[in-house]
Amino acid sequence: MILPEDRWWAAEPKWRAAEEYGFDHAWTYDHLGWRSLVDGPWFGAVPTLAAAAMVTSTIKLGTFVASPNFRHPVPFAREVVTLDDLADGRLVLGIGAGGRGYDSSVLGGPELSAAQRADRFVEFVEALDHLLRTDGADHTGTYYTARGARNLPGCVQKPRSPLLLAADGPRTIRFAAEAGDGWITTGRPQDGETYDDWWARVRELSNRFDDALPESRRDRVARCLNLDSSPVFSLSSTEAFAEAVGRAEELGFTDVVVHWPRGGEPYQGREAVLEEVAADLLPKVQGRDQTN
């Protein structure tokens, strides 16, 4: 995860390095502003990924996660088609329901309840899926409308770029299991919890996803865990990374996401640890199930 906070002259080397280090995918946050960093520098996810596509050639690139808080599926579908073309079929779309905070308040709209956000999330994903698969698509729903939306030339990937759905609640987990090409979870972090408490919740959510996953889809759905939602930064040391990856694998996760170390909180750490992980530990986990 490379936060979109640096001028491109400083960000570009990170995207190049993520590929050179051998990581399977590189992501950026898709927000208008984010938590404690909302008052600082921040760039858009779509142009950032477009630029990253131009300086890489093999690593998959993704949104973590695109949000209905400020997106409409019709223009976003055009951006997805464009990004997948620029990346030559390497785009992976993480999509979430959108939470409270700056992204939901800056446009001045009404605050939605959790149930309404879940409803909007389902409609957004279903509409986007249809728009990416179908030229001249129509959609009429509670939150979105489309009339003869064109999508040519379509995604490089067929039938469309994969959709990894971020879900931590019972209803959205069921939807991710039924409709997504993959599942993303943060483990529903809570203030004041311990590291083991967080992992216990991850296990609970993983079991819930297992229960919801149709048998016919078990070998085709990626499972992605954001390791840095826990109270311990995954790149605080090589030992912390190895221990976290081992736990995630035991719970059936095919992919994990870690954050490029920053000079301050959140995700404060040393790039030397990232380099050690890439050199010594990453080769040991190559060949396991990957996002596709």
C-alpha positions as CSV (number, residue, x, y, z in Angstrom):
1,M,0.0,0.0,0.0
2,I,1.5,3.3,-1.1
3,L,-0.4,6.2,0.2
4,P,-1.1,9.0,-2.4
5,E,0.5,11.7,-0.4
6,D,3.8,12.4,-2.1
7,R,4.7,14.5,-5.1
8,W,5.2,12.2,-8.1
9,W,9.0,12.7,-8.0
10,A,9.0,11.1,-4.6
11,A,6.2,8.6,-5.2
12,E,7.4,7.1,-8.5
13,P,10.4,5.3,-7.0
14,K,8.1,3.5,-4.6
15,W,5.9,2.1,-7.3
16,R,8.9,1.0,-9.3
17,A,10.5,-0.6,-6.2
18,A,7.3,-2.5,-5.3
19,E,7.6,-4.2,-8.7
20,E,11.3,-4.7,-8.5
21,Y,11.0,-6.2,-5.0
22,G,8.7,-8.8,-6.3
23,F,5.4,-8.0,-4.7
24,D,2.3,-9.4,-6.5
25,H,0.3,-6.2,-6.2
26,A,0.5,-2.5,-5.2
27,W,-2.4,-0.5,-4.0
28,T,-3.3,3.1,-3.1
29,Y,-6.1,4.5,-1.0
30,D,-9.1,5.9,-2.9
31,H,-10.3,8.8,-0.7
32,L,-10.8,12.5,-1.0
33,G,-9.1,12.8,2.4
34,W,-8.2,10.2,5.0
35,R,-8.5,10.2,8.8
36,S,-5.6,11.9,10.6
37,L,-4.0,12.8,7.3
38,V,-7.0,14.8,6.0
39,D,-5.3,18.2,6.6
40,G,-2.1,17.1,4.7
41,P,-1.2,16.5,1.1
42,W,-3.3,14.0,-0.8
43,F,-3.7,13.0,-4.5
44,G,-6.4,11.2,-6.4
45,A,-6.2,7.4,-6.8
46,V,-7.2,7.2,-10.5
47,P,-4.4,9.5,-11.8
48,T,-2.0,8.0,-9.4
49,L,-2.7,4.5,-10.7
50,A,-2.5,5.8,-14.3
51,A,1.0,7.1,-13.6
52,A,2.0,3.9,-11.8
53,A,0.9,1.9,-14.8
54,M,3.3,3.9,-16.9
55,V,6.3,3.1,-14.8
56,T,5.6,-0.6,-14.1
57,S,5.0,-3.6,-16.4
58,T,4.1,-6.7,-14.3
59,I,2.8,-5.8,-10.9
60,K,-1.0,-5.7,-10.4
61,L,-2.3,-2.3,-9.4
62,G,-5.4,-1.6,-7.4
63,T,-7.7,0.7,-5.4
64,F,-8.0,0.0,-1.7
65,V,-10.8,0.7,-1.8
66,A,-13.0,2.6,-4.2
67,S,-16.0,4.1,-2.4
68,P,-19.6,5.0,-3.4
69,N,-19.3,7.9,-1.1
70,F,-18.1,10.1,-4.0
71,R,-18.3,7.9,-7.1
72,H,-21.0,7.1,-9.6
73,P,-20.7,3.8,-11.4
74,V,-21.1,5.3,-14.9
75,P,-18.0,7.6,-15.0
76,F,-16.1,5.3,-12.7
77,A,-16.6,2.4,-15.3
78,R,-15.0,4.6,-17.9
79,E,-12.0,5.3,-15.6
80,V,-11.8,1.5,-14.8
81,V,-11.7,0.7,-18.6
82,T,-9.0,3.3,-19.1
83,L,-6.9,2.2,-16.1
84,D,-7.0,-1.5,-17.2
85,D,-5.9,-0.4,-20.7
86,L,-3.0,1.7,-19.4
87,A,-2.0,-1.2,-17.1
88,D,-2.5,-3.8,-19.9
89,G,-4.8,-5.9,-17.9
90,R,-3.2,-5.5,-14.5
91,L,-5.9,-3.5,-12.7
92,V,-7.6,-5.0,-9.5
93,L,-10.5,-3.1,-8.1
94,G,-11.0,-3.1,-4.4
95,I,-14.5,-1.7,-3.6
96,G,-16.0,-0.9,-0.2
97,A,-19.3,0.5,1.2
98,G,-17.8,3.8,2.2
99,G,-17.8,4.9,5.9
100,R,-18.5,8.0,7.8
101,G,-16.0,10.9,7.8
102,Y,-14.6,13.4,5.4
103,D,-15.4,11.4,2.2
104,S,-19.1,11.3,3.2
105,S,-19.4,14.8,4.5
106,V,-17.4,16.9,2.1
107,L,-20.0,16.8,-0.7
108,G,-22.7,18.0,1.7
109,G,-25.1,15.1,1.3
110,P,-27.2,13.4,4.0
111,E,-25.4,11.0,6.3
112,L,-26.5,7.4,5.6
113,S,-27.2,4.7,8.1
114,A,-25.1,1.5,8.1
115,A,-28.0,-0.3,6.4
116,Q,-28.3,2.4,3.7
117,R,-24.6,2.3,3.1
118,A,-24.8,-1.5,2.7
119,D,-27.8,-1.1,0.2
120,R,-25.8,1.5,-1.8
121,F,-22.7,-0.8,-1.8
122,V,-24.6,-3.7,-3.2
123,E,-26.2,-1.5,-5.9
124,F,-22.9,0.2,-6.8
125,V,-21.2,-3.1,-7.3
126,E,-24.0,-4.7,-9.3
127,A,-24.3,-1.6,-11.5
128,L,-20.5,-1.4,-12.0
129,D,-20.3,-5.1,-12.9
130,H,-23.1,-4.7,-15.4
131,L,-21.6,-1.5,-16.9
132,L,-18.1,-3.1,-17.3
133,R,-19.6,-6.2,-19.0
134,T,-22.2,-4.6,-21.2
135,D,-22.1,-1.9,-23.8
136,G,-25.2,0.3,-23.8
137,A,-26.1,-0.8,-20.3
138,D,-29.2,0.5,-18.4
139,H,-29.6,0.6,-14.7
140,T,-32.4,2.0,-12.5
141,G,-32.0,1.8,-8.7
142,T,-32.4,3.7,-5.5
143,Y,-29.0,5.4,-5.7
144,Y,-27.9,5.3,-9.3
145,T,-29.3,5.5,-12.8
146,A,-27.8,4.7,-16.2
147,R,-29.3,5.1,-19.7
148,G,-27.5,3.3,-22.5
149,A,-24.1,3.7,-20.9
150,R,-21.3,2.9,-23.4
151,N,-18.2,1.0,-22.3
152,L,-16.2,0.4,-25.5
153,P,-13.6,-0.9,-25.9
154,G,-14.1,-2.6,-22.6
155,C,-11.5,-3.9,-20.2
156,V,-8.4,-5.7,-21.4
157,Q,-9.3,-8.4,-18.8
158,K,-12.3,-10.4,-19.7
159,P,-15.1,-10.2,-18.8
160,R,-13.9,-7.2,-16.8
161,S,-11.3,-6.3,-14.2
162,P,-11.7,-8.4,-11.0
163,L,-13.7,-6.9,-8.2
164,L,-12.5,-7.5,-4.6
165,L,-15.2,-6.5,-2.2
166,A,-14.3,-5.1,1.2
167,A,-16.7,-6.5,3.8
168,D,-16.7,-6.9,7.6
169,G,-20.4,-7.0,8.4
170,P,-22.7,-10.1,8.1
171,R,-24.6,-8.9,5.1
172,T,-21.7,-7.5,3.1
173,I,-19.6,-10.6,3.8
174,R,-22.4,-12.7,2.3
175,F,-22.5,-10.4,-0.7
176,A,-18.8,-10.6,-1.1
177,A,-18.8,-14.4,-1.0
178,E,-21.6,-14.6,-3.5
179,A,-20.7,-11.8,-6.0
180,G,-17.0,-10.8,-5.6
181,D,-13.9,-12.1,-7.3
182,G,-12.3,-11.6,-3.9
183,W,-12.8,-10.5,-0.3
184,I,-11.0,-7.8,1.5
185,T,-11.2,-7.4,5.3
186,T,-9.6,-5.2,7.9
187,G,-10.6,-7.4,10.8
188,R,-12.9,-4.7,12.1
189,P,-10.3,-3.0,14.4
190,Q,-11.5,-1.5,17.7
191,D,-9.9,1.1,19.9
192,G,-7.9,-0.3,22.8
193,E,-7.9,-3.9,21.6
194,T,-4.8,-6.2,21.8
195,Y,-3.0,-7.9,18.9
196,D,-4.5,-11.2,19.8
197,D,-8.0,-9.7,20.1
198,W,-7.7,-8.5,16.6
199,W,-6.6,-11.8,15.3
200,A,-9.5,-13.6,17.1
201,R,-11.9,-11.3,15.3
202,V,-10.1,-12.0,11.9
203,R,-10.6,-15.7,12.6
204,E,-14.3,-15.1,13.3
205,L,-14.8,-13.1,10.1
206,S,-12.9,-15.7,8.1
207,N,-15.1,-18.4,9.4
208,R,-18.1,-16.3,8.5
209,F,-16.8,-15.9,5.0
210,D,-16.2,-19.6,4.7
211,D,-19.8,-20.3,5.8
212,A,-21.1,-17.9,3.2
213,L,-18.9,-19.0,0.3
214,P,-20.6,-21.3,-2.2
215,E,-18.8,-24.6,-2.8
216,S,-18.5,-23.8,-6.5
217,R,-16.5,-20.7,-5.8
218,R,-14.1,-21.9,-3.1
219,D,-11.1,-22.2,-5.5
220,R,-11.8,-19.0,-7.4
221,V,-12.1,-16.3,-4.7
222,A,-9.1,-14.4,-3.4
223,R,-9.0,-13.5,0.3
224,C,-7.1,-10.4,1.2
225,L,-6.2,-9.2,4.7
226,N,-5.0,-5.7,5.6
227,L,-2.4,-6.7,8.1
228,D,-1.9,-3.1,9.3
229,S,-5.4,-2.8,10.7
230,S,-4.0,-4.7,13.7
231,P,-2.4,-2.8,16.6
232,V,1.1,-3.9,15.4
233,F,2.5,-2.5,12.2
234,S,3.4,-5.5,10.1
235,L,6.7,-4.0,8.9
236,S,7.9,-3.0,12.4
237,S,10.3,-5.9,12.0
238,T,10.9,-8.9,9.8
239,E,9.8,-11.1,12.6
240,A,6.5,-9.2,12.9
241,F,5.9,-9.6,9.2
242,A,6.7,-13.3,9.1
243,E,4.5,-14.0,12.1
244,A,1.5,-12.1,10.7
245,V,1.8,-13.7,7.3
246,G,1.9,-17.1,8.9
247,R,-1.3,-16.4,10.9
248,A,-3.0,-15.1,7.8
249,E,-2.1,-18.2,5.9
250,E,-3.4,-20.5,8.6
251,L,-6.8,-18.7,8.3
252,G,-7.0,-19.3,4.6
253,F,-6.0,-15.8,3.3
254,T,-4.4,-15.9,-0.2
255,D,-3.1,-12.3,-0.1
256,V,-2.0,-9.8,2.5
257,V,-1.5,-6.0,2.2
258,V,1.1,-4.1,4.1
259,H,1.9,-0.3,4.1
260,W,5.0,1.3,2.8
261,P,6.7,2.6,5.9
262,R,6.2,6.3,6.7
263,G,8.3,8.8,8.6
264,G,5.4,9.4,11.1
265,E,2.2,7.8,12.3
266,P,0.3,6.0,11.0
267,Y,2.5,3.2,9.7
268,Q,5.7,4.6,11.0
269,G,8.6,2.4,10.2
270,R,11.9,2.0,8.4
271,E,12.3,1.3,4.7
272,A,15.2,-1.0,5.6
273,V,12.7,-3.5,7.1
274,L,10.7,-3.4,3.8
275,E,13.9,-4.1,1.9
276,E,14.8,-7.0,4.3
277,V,11.4,-8.5,3.9
278,A,11.6,-8.3,0.1
279,A,15.0,-9.8,0.0
280,D,14.7,-12.6,2.6
281,L,11.1,-13.4,3.3
282,L,9.1,-12.5,0.1
283,P,10.7,-15.4,-1.9
284,K,9.5,-17.8,0.7
285,V,5.9,-16.9,0.1
286,Q,6.0,-16.8,-3.7
287,G,3.9,-19.4,-5.5
288,R,1.1,-19.3,-3.0
289,D,-2.4,-18.3,-4.2
290,Q,-2.4,-14.8,-5.7
291,T,-5.1,-12.3,-6.6
292,N,-6.3,-12.7,-10.2
